């Protein structure tokens, strides 16, 4: 039977942890439009994300696909 770790969710979905994750995720991407827009309203976006996670209303966005061509197409 799988172990349930429900008690950890509150710690993972906290504003502080989400902020740290956002800062790590944006390294090297600050000038990309999506990252710049998110960071322009960082506090508001993180509060909204925290609320959505805690109320279980967050839904992931669509996947983006891309092709690697170096050193060969994949």
N, CA, C and O atoms as a CHARMM CRD file, in Angstrom:
* protein
*
  296
    1    1 UNK  N      0.84900  -1.18200   0.00000 PROA 1      0.00000
    2    1 UNK  CA     0.00000   0.00000   0.00000 PROA 1      0.00000
    3    1 UNK  C      0.90000   1.25300   0.00000 PROA 1      0.00000
    4    1 UNK  O      1.80900   1.34700   0.82500 PROA 1      0.00000
    5    2 UNK  N      0.66200   2.21800  -0.91400 PROA 2      0.00000
    6    2 UNK  CA     1.47700   3.43000  -0.95600 PROA 2      0.00000
    7    2 UNK  C      1.28200   4.27500   0.30300 PROA 2      0.00000
    8    2 UNK  O      0.19500   4.33400   0.87600 PROA 2      0.00000
    9    3 UNK  N      2.35800   4.91900   0.70600 PROA 3      0.00000
   10    3 UNK  CA     2.29300   5.81500   1.85800 PROA 3      0.00000
   11    3 UNK  C      1.67000   7.13500   1.46800 PROA 3      0.00000
   12    3 UNK  O      1.94300   7.64500   0.38100 PROA 3      0.00000
   13    4 UNK  N      0.85100   7.69400   2.31600 PROA 4      0.00000
   14    4 UNK  CA     0.23300   9.00600   2.08000 PROA 4      0.00000
   15    4 UNK  C      1.06000  10.06000   2.79600 PROA 4      0.00000
   16    4 UNK  O      1.42000   9.89400   3.96100 PROA 4      0.00000
   17    5 UNK  N      1.35100  11.12100   2.10700 PROA 5      0.00000
   18    5 UNK  CA     2.14100  12.20700   2.67400 PROA 5      0.00000
   19    5 UNK  C      1.36100  13.51300   2.62500 PROA 5      0.00000
   20    5 UNK  O      1.92400  14.57200   2.34400 PROA 5      0.00000
   21    6 UNK  N      0.06300  13.43300   2.89900 PROA 6      0.00000
   22    6 UNK  CA    -0.80100  14.61200   2.83400 PROA 6      0.00000
   23    6 UNK  C     -0.33800  15.72800   3.74200 PROA 6      0.00000
   24    6 UNK  O     -0.54300  16.90200   3.43400 PROA 6      0.00000
   25    7 UNK  N      0.28300  15.38200   4.85700 PROA 7      0.00000
   26    7 UNK  CA     0.71100  16.40600   5.81400 PROA 7      0.00000
   27    7 UNK  C      1.82900  17.29300   5.25300 PROA 7      0.00000
   28    7 UNK  O      2.08400  18.36500   5.80100 PROA 7      0.00000
   29    8 UNK  N      2.49200  16.87600   4.18700 PROA 8      0.00000
   30    8 UNK  CA     3.56800  17.66700   3.59300 PROA 8      0.00000
   31    8 UNK  C      3.05400  18.72000   2.61700 PROA 8      0.00000
   32    8 UNK  O      3.76800  19.67700   2.31800 PROA 8      0.00000
   33    9 UNK  N      1.85000  18.56600   2.12300 PROA 9      0.00000
   34    9 UNK  CA     1.33900  19.46300   1.08900 PROA 9      0.00000
   35    9 UNK  C      1.33300  20.91900   1.54700 PROA 9      0.00000
   36    9 UNK  O      1.70500  21.80400   0.77600 PROA 9      0.00000
   37   10 UNK  N      0.92100  21.18000   2.77700 PROA 10     0.00000
   38   10 UNK  CA     0.88800  22.55000   3.28600 PROA 10     0.00000
   39   10 UNK  C      2.25300  23.20200   3.26400 PROA 10     0.00000
   40   10 UNK  O      2.36800  24.39700   2.99000 PROA 10     0.00000
   41   11 UNK  N      3.28500  22.43500   3.55000 PROA 11     0.00000
   42   11 UNK  CA     4.64500  22.97900   3.53400 PROA 11     0.00000
   43   11 UNK  C      5.13000  23.23200   2.10900 PROA 11     0.00000
   44   11 UNK  O      5.85200  24.19600   1.85400 PROA 11     0.00000
   45   12 UNK  N      4.73500  22.37700   1.20000 PROA 12     0.00000
   46   12 UNK  CA     5.15500  22.51900  -0.19300 PROA 12     0.00000
   47   12 UNK  C      4.42400  23.67000  -0.87000 PROA 12     0.00000
   48   12 UNK  O      5.01000  24.36700  -1.69900 PROA 12     0.00000
   49   13 UNK  N      3.16700  23.87900  -0.53600 PROA 13     0.00000
   50   13 UNK  CA     2.34800  24.90300  -1.18400 PROA 13     0.00000
   51   13 UNK  C      2.35400  26.22200  -0.42600 PROA 13     0.00000
   52   13 UNK  O      1.43000  27.02100  -0.57900 PROA 13     0.00000
   53   14 UNK  N      3.36700  26.46600   0.38300 PROA 14     0.00000
   54   14 UNK  CA     3.43000  27.72900   1.12700 PROA 14     0.00000
   55   14 UNK  C      4.05600  28.82500   0.25800 PROA 14     0.00000
   56   14 UNK  O      4.80900  28.53300  -0.67100 PROA 14     0.00000
   57   15 UNK  N      3.74400  30.06600   0.56100 PROA 15     0.00000
   58   15 UNK  CA     4.25000  31.20100  -0.20800 PROA 15     0.00000
   59   15 UNK  C      5.77700  31.18900  -0.24900 PROA 15     0.00000
   60   15 UNK  O      6.36600  31.40000  -1.30900 PROA 15     0.00000
   61   16 UNK  N      6.41400  30.94700   0.87700 PROA 16     0.00000
   62   16 UNK  CA     7.88500  30.97700   0.96100 PROA 16     0.00000
   63   16 UNK  C      8.50600  29.93600   0.03300 PROA 16     0.00000
   64   16 UNK  O      9.44500  30.24300  -0.70100 PROA 16     0.00000
   65   17 UNK  N      7.99600  28.72600   0.05900 PROA 17     0.00000
   66   17 UNK  CA     8.54200  27.65100  -0.76900 PROA 17     0.00000
   67   17 UNK  C      8.27000  27.92500  -2.24400 PROA 17     0.00000
   68   17 UNK  O      9.13500  27.68300  -3.08600 PROA 17     0.00000
   69   18 UNK  N      7.09000  28.42300  -2.56200 PROA 18     0.00000
   70   18 UNK  CA     6.76400  28.75200  -3.95100 PROA 18     0.00000
   71   18 UNK  C      7.67200  29.86200  -4.47300 PROA 18     0.00000
   72   18 UNK  O      8.08700  29.82600  -5.63100 PROA 18     0.00000
   73   19 UNK  N      7.98300  30.83900  -3.63700 PROA 19     0.00000
   74   19 UNK  CA     8.87400  31.93000  -4.04000 PROA 19     0.00000
   75   19 UNK  C     10.27900  31.40400  -4.32100 PROA 19     0.00000
   76   19 UNK  O     10.89400  31.77600  -5.32100 PROA 19     0.00000
   77   20 UNK  N     10.78700  30.54100  -3.44400 PROA 20     0.00000
   78   20 UNK  CA    12.11400  29.95600  -3.65300 PROA 20     0.00000
   79   20 UNK  C     12.15300  29.14500  -4.94800 PROA 20     0.00000
   80   20 UNK  O     13.12600  29.21200  -5.69900 PROA 20     0.00000
   81   21 UNK  N     11.10300  28.38700  -5.20100 PROA 21     0.00000
   82   21 UNK  CA    11.02700  27.58600  -6.42400 PROA 21     0.00000
   83   21 UNK  C     10.98500  28.47800  -7.65900 PROA 21     0.00000
   84   21 UNK  O     11.62400  28.17400  -8.66600 PROA 21     0.00000
   85   22 UNK  N     10.23700  29.57500  -7.58700 PROA 22     0.00000
   86   22 UNK  CA    10.14000  30.49700  -8.72100 PROA 22     0.00000
   87   22 UNK  C     11.49700  31.13000  -9.01500 PROA 22     0.00000
   88   22 UNK  O     11.87500  31.27400 -10.17700 PROA 22     0.00000
   89   23 UNK  N     12.22100  31.50200  -7.98300 PROA 23     0.00000
   90   23 UNK  CA    13.54400  32.10500  -8.18000 PROA 23     0.00000
   91   23 UNK  C     14.51400  31.11300  -8.80700 PROA 23     0.00000
   92   23 UNK  O     15.31400  31.48700  -9.66400 PROA 23     0.00000
   93   24 UNK  N     14.45300  29.86200  -8.39200 PROA 24     0.00000
   94   24 UNK  CA    15.31900  28.83700  -8.99500 PROA 24     0.00000
   95   24 UNK  C     14.90800  28.57300 -10.44300 PROA 24     0.00000
   96   24 UNK  O     15.76800  28.40100 -11.30600 PROA 24     0.00000
   97   25 UNK  N     13.62800  28.54000 -10.71000 PROA 25     0.00000
   98   25 UNK  CA    13.13700  28.21600 -12.04800 PROA 25     0.00000
   99   25 UNK  C     13.45900  29.29800 -13.07000 PROA 25     0.00000
  100   25 UNK  O     13.61000  28.98800 -14.25200 PROA 25     0.00000
  101   26 UNK  N     13.56700  30.53800 -12.65900 PROA 26     0.00000
  102   26 UNK  CA    13.75400  31.63400 -13.60400 PROA 26     0.00000
  103   26 UNK  C     15.22900  31.89200 -13.93600 PROA 26     0.00000
  104   26 UNK  O     15.52700  32.72300 -14.79500 PROA 26     0.00000
  105   27 UNK  N     16.13100  31.20800 -13.28200 PROA 27     0.00000
  106   27 UNK  CA    17.55400  31.42600 -13.56300 PROA 27     0.00000
  107   27 UNK  C     17.83100  31.25800 -15.05100 PROA 27     0.00000
  108   27 UNK  O     17.52100  30.22600 -15.64600 PROA 27     0.00000
  109   28 UNK  N     18.42200  32.29700 -15.63800 PROA 28     0.00000
  110   28 UNK  CA    18.75300  32.27000 -17.05600 PROA 28     0.00000
  111   28 UNK  C     17.58400  32.54100 -17.98400 PROA 28     0.00000
  112   28 UNK  O     17.75000  32.48400 -19.20200 PROA 28     0.00000
  113   29 UNK  N     16.40100  32.83600 -17.44600 PROA 29     0.00000
  114   29 UNK  CA    15.22100  33.04000 -18.28300 PROA 29     0.00000
  115   29 UNK  C     14.53700  34.37700 -18.02700 PROA 29     0.00000
  116   29 UNK  O     13.44300  34.60800 -18.54200 PROA 29     0.00000
  117   30 UNK  N     15.13400  35.24000 -17.26700 PROA 30     0.00000
  118   30 UNK  CA    14.47600  36.49000 -16.86100 PROA 30     0.00000
  119   30 UNK  C     14.03300  37.35200 -18.03800 PROA 30     0.00000
  120   30 UNK  O     13.08400  38.12500 -17.90800 PROA 30     0.00000
  121   31 UNK  N     14.69300  37.23600 -19.17300 PROA 31     0.00000
  122   31 UNK  CA    14.33900  38.09000 -20.31400 PROA 31     0.00000
  123   31 UNK  C     13.30200  37.47200 -21.23400 PROA 31     0.00000
  124   31 UNK  O     12.86100  38.11600 -22.18600 PROA 31     0.00000
  125   32 UNK  N     12.91100  36.25000 -20.97100 PROA 32     0.00000
  126   32 UNK  CA    11.86400  35.63000 -21.79000 PROA 32     0.00000
  127   32 UNK  C     10.52700  36.25000 -21.39400 PROA 32     0.00000
  128   32 UNK  O     10.29800  36.51400 -20.21400 PROA 32     0.00000
  129   33 UNK  N      9.64400  36.48600 -22.35800 PROA 33     0.00000
  130   33 UNK  CA     8.39200  37.19600 -22.07200 PROA 33     0.00000
  131   33 UNK  C      7.55100  36.56100 -20.95800 PROA 33     0.00000
  132   33 UNK  O      7.03300  37.27400 -20.09900 PROA 33     0.00000
  133   34 UNK  N      7.41300  35.25600 -20.96300 PROA 34     0.00000
  134   34 UNK  CA     6.59800  34.59600 -19.94200 PROA 34     0.00000
  135   34 UNK  C      7.16600  34.77000 -18.54800 PROA 34     0.00000
  136   34 UNK  O      6.43100  35.04400 -17.60000 PROA 34     0.00000
  137   35 UNK  N      8.47700  34.61000 -18.42500 PROA 35     0.00000
  138   35 UNK  CA     9.13400  34.76700 -17.12900 PROA 35     0.00000
  139   35 UNK  C      9.07200  36.22200 -16.66800 PROA 35     0.00000
  140   35 UNK  O      8.83700  36.49300 -15.49000 PROA 35     0.00000
  141   36 UNK  N      9.28100  37.15100 -17.59200 PROA 36     0.00000
  142   36 UNK  CA     9.23900  38.57200 -17.24500 PROA 36     0.00000
  143   36 UNK  C      7.84300  38.97000 -16.76600 PROA 36     0.00000
  144   36 UNK  O      7.71000  39.71800 -15.79800 PROA 36     0.00000
  145   37 UNK  N      6.81200  38.47700 -17.43200 PROA 37     0.00000
  146   37 UNK  CA     5.43500  38.80400 -17.03000 PROA 37     0.00000
  147   37 UNK  C      5.12400  38.23200 -15.65400 PROA 37     0.00000
  148   37 UNK  O      4.49500  38.89800 -14.83200 PROA 37     0.00000
  149   38 UNK  N      5.56200  37.00500 -15.40000 PROA 38     0.00000
  150   38 UNK  CA     5.31700  36.38000 -14.10100 PROA 38     0.00000
  151   38 UNK  C      6.02500  37.16600 -12.99900 PROA 38     0.00000
  152   38 UNK  O      5.43800  37.42200 -11.94800 PROA 38     0.00000
  153   39 UNK  N      7.27800  37.54700 -13.22900 PROA 39     0.00000
  154   39 UNK  CA     8.03900  38.24400 -12.19600 PROA 39     0.00000
  155   39 UNK  C      7.63800  39.69700 -12.03000 PROA 39     0.00000
  156   39 UNK  O      7.92500  40.29800 -10.99400 PROA 39     0.00000
  157   40 UNK  N      6.98000  40.27700 -13.02600 PROA 40     0.00000
  158   40 UNK  CA     6.49400  41.64600 -12.87900 PROA 40     0.00000
  159   40 UNK  C      5.43600  41.71200 -11.78700 PROA 40     0.00000
  160   40 UNK  O      5.29200  42.73400 -11.11600 PROA 40     0.00000
  161   41 UNK  N      4.70000  40.62600 -11.61000 PROA 41     0.00000
  162   41 UNK  CA     3.64100  40.54400 -10.59900 PROA 41     0.00000
  163   41 UNK  C      3.88200  39.34400  -9.68300 PROA 41     0.00000
  164   41 UNK  O      2.94700  38.61400  -9.35300 PROA 41     0.00000
  165   42 UNK  N      5.11900  39.14400  -9.28100 PROA 42     0.00000
  166   42 UNK  CA     5.50500  37.93000  -8.56300 PROA 42     0.00000
  167   42 UNK  C      4.66000  37.66800  -7.32500 PROA 42     0.00000
  168   42 UNK  O      4.12800  36.56900  -7.16500 PROA 42     0.00000
  169   43 UNK  N      4.52800  38.64700  -6.45500 PROA 43     0.00000
  170   43 UNK  CA     3.79200  38.42500  -5.20700 PROA 43     0.00000
  171   43 UNK  C      2.33800  38.04300  -5.47900 PROA 43     0.00000
  172   43 UNK  O      1.81800  37.10000  -4.88200 PROA 43     0.00000
  173   44 UNK  N      1.68800  38.77400  -6.37500 PROA 44     0.00000
  174   44 UNK  CA     0.29200  38.48600  -6.69900 PROA 44     0.00000
  175   44 UNK  C      0.15000  37.09700  -7.32400 PROA 44     0.00000
  176   44 UNK  O     -0.76600  36.35000  -6.98100 PROA 44     0.00000
  177   45 UNK  N      1.06100  36.75400  -8.24100 PROA 45     0.00000
  178   45 UNK  CA     1.00800  35.44900  -8.90300 PROA 45     0.00000
  179   45 UNK  C      1.21200  34.31500  -7.89500 PROA 45     0.00000
  180   45 UNK  O      0.51400  33.30200  -7.95300 PROA 45     0.00000
  181   46 UNK  N      2.16200  34.47900  -6.97400 PROA 46     0.00000
  182   46 UNK  CA     2.41700  33.42700  -5.99700 PROA 46     0.00000
  183   46 UNK  C      1.27200  33.28200  -5.00400 PROA 46     0.00000
  184   46 UNK  O      0.93600  32.16700  -4.60600 PROA 46     0.00000
  185   47 UNK  N      0.67700  34.38300  -4.60700 PROA 47     0.00000
  186   47 UNK  CA    -0.48700  34.29600  -3.71600 PROA 47     0.00000
  187   47 UNK  C     -1.64600  33.59300  -4.40700 PROA 47     0.00000
  188   47 UNK  O     -2.34900  32.79100  -3.79300 PROA 47     0.00000
  189   48 UNK  N     -1.84100  33.89700  -5.68200 PROA 48     0.00000
  190   48 UNK  CA    -2.90500  33.24800  -6.45200 PROA 48     0.00000
  191   48 UNK  C     -2.62300  31.75500  -6.59700 PROA 48     0.00000
  192   48 UNK  O     -3.52400  30.93200  -6.43600 PROA 48     0.00000
  193   49 UNK  N     -1.37200  31.40600  -6.90000 PROA 49     0.00000
  194   49 UNK  CA    -0.99400  30.01000  -7.03100 PROA 49     0.00000
  195   49 UNK  C     -1.15000  29.26000  -5.71300 PROA 49     0.00000
  196   49 UNK  O     -1.65200  28.13600  -5.68800 PROA 49     0.00000
  197   50 UNK  N     -0.72400  29.88000  -4.62700 PROA 50     0.00000
  198   50 UNK  CA    -0.87000  29.26200  -3.30400 PROA 50     0.00000
  199   50 UNK  C     -2.34100  28.99000  -2.99300 PROA 50     0.00000
  200   50 UNK  O     -2.69500  27.91500  -2.50700 PROA 50     0.00000
  201   51 UNK  N     -3.19100  29.97500  -3.27900 PROA 51     0.00000
  202   51 UNK  CA    -4.62800  29.81700  -3.02300 PROA 51     0.00000
  203   51 UNK  C     -5.20700  28.69300  -3.88200 PROA 51     0.00000
  204   51 UNK  O     -5.98100  27.87200  -3.39000 PROA 51     0.00000
  205   52 UNK  N     -4.83600  28.65300  -5.16100 PROA 52     0.00000
  206   52 UNK  CA    -5.34400  27.61200  -6.05600 PROA 52     0.00000
  207   52 UNK  C     -4.87000  26.22600  -5.62600 PROA 52     0.00000
  208   52 UNK  O     -5.63800  25.26600  -5.69400 PROA 52     0.00000
  209   53 UNK  N     -3.63000  26.10800  -5.18700 PROA 53     0.00000
  210   53 UNK  CA    -3.13400  24.81500  -4.72700 PROA 53     0.00000
  211   53 UNK  C     -3.87800  24.35300  -3.47600 PROA 53     0.00000
  212   53 UNK  O     -4.24500  23.18400  -3.36000 PROA 53     0.00000
  213   54 UNK  N     -4.09400  25.26500  -2.55500 PROA 54     0.00000
  214   54 UNK  CA    -4.74800  24.89600  -1.30000 PROA 54     0.00000
  215   54 UNK  C     -6.24100  24.61800  -1.46400 PROA 54     0.00000
  216   54 UNK  O     -6.82100  23.87000  -0.67700 PROA 54     0.00000
  217   55 UNK  N     -6.86200  25.20800  -2.47200 PROA 55     0.00000
  218   55 UNK  CA    -8.28800  24.93300  -2.71400 PROA 55     0.00000
  219   55 UNK  C     -8.48600  23.86800  -3.79500 PROA 55     0.00000
  220   55 UNK  O     -9.61300  23.55500  -4.17900 PROA 55     0.00000
  221   56 UNK  N     -7.37000  23.31900  -4.27600 PROA 56     0.00000
  222   56 UNK  CA    -7.37200  22.26700  -5.29900 PROA 56     0.00000
  223   56 UNK  C     -8.06900  22.69200  -6.58500 PROA 56     0.00000
  224   56 UNK  O     -8.75200  21.88900  -7.22100 PROA 56     0.00000
  225   57 UNK  N     -7.89500  23.96100  -6.96900 PROA 57     0.00000
  226   57 UNK  CA    -8.48000  24.45500  -8.21300 PROA 57     0.00000
  227   57 UNK  C     -7.42800  24.70400  -9.29100 PROA 57     0.00000
  228   57 UNK  O     -7.78700  25.04800 -10.41800 PROA 57     0.00000
  229   58 UNK  N     -6.14400  24.54300  -8.98200 PROA 58     0.00000
  230   58 UNK  CA    -5.07900  24.75400  -9.96000 PROA 58     0.00000
  231   58 UNK  C     -5.09600  23.66100 -11.00600 PROA 58     0.00000
  232   58 UNK  O     -5.24400  22.48300 -10.68000 PROA 58     0.00000
  233   59 UNK  N     -4.94500  24.04800 -12.26300 PROA 59     0.00000
  234   59 UNK  CA    -4.84500  23.10100 -13.36800 PROA 59     0.00000
  235   59 UNK  C     -3.61200  23.46300 -14.19300 PROA 59     0.00000
  236   59 UNK  O     -3.37900  24.64000 -14.46900 PROA 59     0.00000
  237   60 UNK  N     -2.82700  22.47400 -14.58600 PROA 60     0.00000
  238   60 UNK  CA    -1.62600  22.76600 -15.37800 PROA 60     0.00000
  239   60 UNK  C     -1.99500  23.28100 -16.76000 PROA 60     0.00000
  240   60 UNK  O     -3.06300  22.96900 -17.28800 PROA 60     0.00000
  241   61 UNK  N     -1.10300  24.07100 -17.33700 PROA 61     0.00000
  242   61 UNK  CA    -1.31300  24.58300 -18.68500 PROA 61     0.00000
  243   61 UNK  C     -0.97700  23.53400 -19.73200 PROA 61     0.00000
  244   61 UNK  O     -0.59700  22.41100 -19.40100 PROA 61     0.00000
  245   62 UNK  N     -1.11800  23.90100 -20.97500 PROA 62     0.00000
  246   62 UNK  CA    -0.83900  22.98800 -22.07900 PROA 62     0.00000
  247   62 UNK  C      0.66600  22.75300 -22.19600 PROA 62     0.00000
  248   62 UNK  O      1.47300  23.61900 -21.85600 PROA 62     0.00000
  249   63 UNK  N      1.02100  21.57600 -22.67900 PROA 63     0.00000
  250   63 UNK  CA     2.41600  21.26200 -22.92700 PROA 63     0.00000
  251   63 UNK  C      2.90300  22.01600 -24.14400 PROA 63     0.00000
  252   63 UNK  O      2.13000  22.30900 -25.05600 PROA 63     0.00000
  253   64 UNK  N      4.19400  22.32900 -24.15600 PROA 64     0.00000
  254   64 UNK  CA     4.82300  22.93100 -25.32600 PROA 64     0.00000
  255   64 UNK  C      5.84500  21.92700 -25.83300 PROA 64     0.00000
  256   64 UNK  O      6.65700  21.41500 -25.06300 PROA 64     0.00000
  257   65 UNK  N      5.80300  21.65200 -27.10900 PROA 65     0.00000
  258   65 UNK  CA     6.76700  20.70900 -27.67000 PROA 65     0.00000
  259   65 UNK  C      7.78100  21.46300 -28.51900 PROA 65     0.00000
  260   65 UNK  O      7.48900  22.52100 -29.07700 PROA 65     0.00000
  261   66 UNK  N      8.96600  20.89800 -28.60100 PROA 66     0.00000
  262   66 UNK  CA    10.02100  21.49000 -29.39900 PROA 66     0.00000
  263   66 UNK  C     10.93600  20.36500 -29.86400 PROA 66     0.00000
  264   66 UNK  O     10.91900  19.26700 -29.30800 PROA 66     0.00000
  265   67 UNK  N     11.72300  20.64700 -30.87600 PROA 67     0.00000
  266   67 UNK  CA    12.61500  19.63700 -31.43900 PROA 67     0.00000
  267   67 UNK  C     14.05600  20.05700 -31.22200 PROA 67     0.00000
  268   67 UNK  O     14.42300  21.20300 -31.48000 PROA 67     0.00000
  269   68 UNK  N     14.86000  19.13800 -30.75400 PROA 68     0.00000
  270   68 UNK  CA    16.30300  19.37500 -30.62100 PROA 68     0.00000
  271   68 UNK  C     16.96700  18.94800 -31.90200 PROA 68     0.00000
  272   68 UNK  O     16.64300  17.89500 -32.45200 PROA 68     0.00000
  273   69 UNK  N     17.89000  19.74800 -32.38500 PROA 69     0.00000
  274   69 UNK  CA    18.57100  19.42300 -33.64600 PROA 69     0.00000
  275   69 UNK  C     20.08300  19.34400 -33.49400 PROA 69     0.00000
  276   69 UNK  O     20.79100  19.21200 -34.49200 PROA 69     0.00000
  277   70 UNK  N     20.58500  19.42100 -32.28800 PROA 70     0.00000
  278   70 UNK  CA    22.03200  19.43900 -32.10800 PROA 70     0.00000
  279   70 UNK  C     22.43800  18.30300 -31.18100 PROA 70     0.00000
  280   70 UNK  O     21.98500  18.31000 -30.03600 PROA 70     0.00000
  281   71 UNK  N     23.20600  17.38400 -31.55200 PROA 71     0.00000
  282   71 UNK  CA    23.94100  17.24500 -32.81200 PROA 71     0.00000
  283   71 UNK  C     23.11800  16.59500 -33.92000 PROA 71     0.00000
  284   71 UNK  O     23.52800  16.63300 -35.08000 PROA 71     0.00000
  285   72 UNK  N     21.95200  15.99100 -33.59500 PROA 72     0.00000
  286   72 UNK  CA    21.10300  15.39800 -34.62800 PROA 72     0.00000
  287   72 UNK  C     19.65000  15.57500 -34.19900 PROA 72     0.00000
  288   72 UNK  O     19.37600  15.74900 -33.01200 PROA 72     0.00000
  289   73 UNK  N     18.70700  15.53400 -35.15600 PROA 73     0.00000
  290   73 UNK  CA    17.28900  15.68900 -34.77600 PROA 73     0.00000
  291   73 UNK  C     16.83300  14.60800 -33.81000 PROA 73     0.00000
  292   73 UNK  O     17.19000  13.43900 -33.95600 PROA 73     0.00000
  293   74 UNK  N     16.03900  15.00900 -32.82100 PROA 74     0.00000
  294   74 UNK  CA    15.49300  14.05700 -31.84300 PROA 74     0.00000
  295   74 UNK  C     14.01900  14.31600 -31.68100 PROA 74     0.00000
  296   74 UNK  O     13.35400  13.63100 -30.90500 PROA 74     0.00000
